[in-house]
Amino acid sequence: MLTPQEAIQQVARKNGVTPEEVRREIELALSEGMRSLDPRVQAFWRQIPSRTGIPTVEEVVQFLAESAT
């Protein structure tokens, strides 16, 4: 399995963007999801393990990768 950083780089190459842009898009999705009033959306983001209570990009990528397998 790829590390979160490797996965971000792979997504960036595949989409012709920089890894920073991929990170920014994930951060935007995370921010929007955490602010959502929809209980289902909030529940999804809360299930992502995080050391600080707010998942990092790497934690999100790791969680999604593990969920997909």
DRENTOR-439029 format. One record per residue: residue in three letters; x, y, z of N, C-alpha, C, CB in turn. Coordinates in steps of 0.001 Angstrom, whole numbers, padded with zeros to 6 digits, always signed. Glycine has a CB too. Example, Ala and Ser with C-alpha at 12.3 -4.5 7.8 and 13.67 -1.06 7.14 Angstrom:
residues 2
Ala+013190-005690+007800+012300-004500+007800+013200-003300+007800+011308-004473+009046/Ser+012850-002250+007080+013670-001060+007140+012900+000030+007870+014084-000598+005725/
This chain:
residues 69
Met+000854-001179+000000+000000+000000+000000+000902+001246+000000-000973-000004+001240/Leu+000463+002250-000719+001198+003514-000781+001078+004282+000529+000689+004373-001943/Thr+002095+005076+000819+001972+005991+001949+001026+007117+001528+003379+006555+002393/Pro+000462+007847+002482-000399+008973+002093+000309+009959+001157-000881+009710+003337/Gln+001572+010248+001418+002311+011182+000559+002450+010639-000856+003696+011465+001144/Glu+002739+009346-000977+002853+008729-002301+001511+008740-003023+003377+007290-002182/Ala+000441+008484-002298-000896+008500-002906-001236+009897-003413-001962+008027-001892/Ile-000916+010910-002632-001171+012297-003052-000382+012612-004316-000799+013296-001923/Gln+000884+012195-004354+001710+012432-005546+001149+011695-006756+003162+011994-005291/Gln+000673+010479-006550+000107+009702-007653-001160+010368-008201-000206+008267-007189/Val-002032+010823-007309-003257+011510-007734-002895+012791-008491-004162+011837-006507/Ala-001906+013506-007995-001480+014746-008657-000985+014466-010074-000374+015440-007840/Arg-000116+013476-010219+000406+013130-011556-000724+012719-012488+001445+011992-011459/Lys-001621+011888-011976-002725+011380-012798-003632+012508-013291-003548+010364-012006/Asn-003766+013566-012481-004665+014667-012823-003950+015911-013336-005480+015031-011630/Gly-002644+015824-013507-001879+016939-014069-001854+018171-013174-002443+017313-015406/Val-001842+017944-011869-001782+019054-010914-000638+018799-009943-003138+019220-010148/Thr-000379+019752-009078+000681+019581-008099+000155+018843-006865+001270+020945-007701/Pro+001047+018212-006124+000626+017594-004863+000004+018625-003904+001827+016908-004189/Glu+000497+019836-003950-000057+020892-003094-001520+021166-003437+000767+022184-003234/Glu-001841+021111-004728-003227+021323-005141-004132+020182-004663-003308+021457-006668/Val-003632+018971-004728-004401+017823-004231-004643+017991-002732-003657+016478-004522/Arg-003597+018349-001995-003734+018569-000547-004760+019665-000260-002367+018945+000077/Arg-004695+020745-001027-005619+021869-000841-007067+021423-001063-005263+023026-001804/Glu-007289+020621-002085-008648+020135-002373-009155+019218-001252-008673+019382-003723/Ile-008279+018380-000734-008681+017516+000381-008975+018368+001611-007576+016467+000698/Glu-008139+019371+001863-008373+020262+003001-009711+020996+002858-007222+021279+003130/Leu-010041+021429+001642-011327+022095+001406-012496+021147+001683-011402+022616-000041/Ala-012393+019926+001181-013457+018943+001408-013604+018649+002900-013165+017638+000633/Leu-012497+018522+003572-012516+018273+005007-013166+019428+005756-011100+018042+005524/Ser-012782+020630+005415-013335+021826+006060-014843+021928+005840-012643+023087+005527/Glu-015270+021714+004600-016705+021767+004280-017465+020666+005012-016926+021637+002758/Gly-016899+019485+005029-017557+018372+005690-017683+018585+007185-016810+017101+005421/Met-016658+019123+007797-016685+019348+009245-017701+020431+009621-015286+019742+009747/Arg-017977+021343+008697-018942+022421+008969-020369+022054+008583-018535+023675+008229/Ser-020537+020938+007914-021860+020535+007446-022814+020328+008617-021764+019254+006612/Leu-024060+020683+008399-025089+020455+009406-025756+019095+009242-026133+021549+009339/Asp-025449+018416+008147-026015+017096+007867-025375+016069+008808-025791+016696+006370/Pro-026162+015428+009650-025606+014459+010599-024852+013310+009936-026709+013897+011443/Arg-025287+012898+008742-024587+011817+008035-023195+012252+007594-025400+011361+006818/Val-023087+013488+007137-021786+014016+006718-020878+014155+007929-021945+015380+005999/Gln-021401+014696+009012-020615+014837+010241-020144+013470+010740-021444+015547+011335/Ala-021021+012483+010690-020667+011133+011151-019535+010550+010312-021894+010204+011097/Phe-019570+010790+009003-018502+010289+008139-017160+010862+008570-018784+010637+006668/Trp-017083+012171+008743-015809+012801+009084-015362+012435+010490-015916+014310+008953/Arg-016298+012219+011404-015937+011853+012778-015343+010449+012870-017158+011947+013677/Gln-015651+009592+011916-015127+008226+011986-013664+008124+011575-015953+007321+011114/Ile-013101+009192+011043-011698+009175+010635-010823+009346+011880-011403+010299+009582/Pro-009976+008363+012169-009114+008473+013347-008176+009678+013225-008296+007179+013537/Ser-008063+010415+014319-007214+011600+014313-006601+011799+015686-008013+012846+013893/Arg-005337+012181+015696-004669+012438+016970-005105+013755+017587-003169+012435+016784/Thr-005615+014684+016770-005942+016018+017277-007432+016326+017308-005255+017044+016448/Gly-008258+015426+016795-009688+015686+016739-010133+016189+015375-010068+016684+017795/Ile-009237+016818+014647-009497+017242+013268-008493+016507+012388-009379+018821+013097/Pro-008976+015629+011509-008054+014818+010712-007151+015670+009812-008839+013831+009860/Thr-005920+015232+009695-004996+015841+008744-005261+015242+007364-003506+015620+009178/Val-004671+015841+006352-004803+015304+004997-004295+013864+004965-004026+016181+003976/Glu-003161+013628+005619-002588+012286+005633-003524+011283+006316-001230+012301+006339/Glu-004162+011699+007410-005101+010814+008099-006312+010505+007222-005556+011444+009421/Val-006789+011496+006477-007921+011284+005570-007530+010296+004471-008390+012630+004949/Val-006379+010514+003859-005932+009637+002773-005736+008222+003297-004620+010163+002143/Gln-005111+008076+004450-004894+006754+005056-006227+006055+005313-004098+006884+006377/Phe-007178+006772+005892-008489+006202+006199-009194+005746+004920-009359+007227+006953/Leu-009198+006594+003898-009864+006237+002651-009190+005037+001978-009874+007434+001699/Ala-007861+004991+002019-007143+003873+001422-007490+002569+002142-005624+004124+001465/Glu-007519+002614+003461-007833+001410+004231-009294+001003+004051-007530+001634+005716/Ser-010169+001974+003884-011594+001681+003691-011852+001049+002332-012424+002956+003835/Ala-011016+001359+001359-011210+000863+000005-010736-000576-000171-010492+001752-000968/Thr-009951-001051+000769-009425-002413+000622-010262-003415+001356-008005-002491+001114/
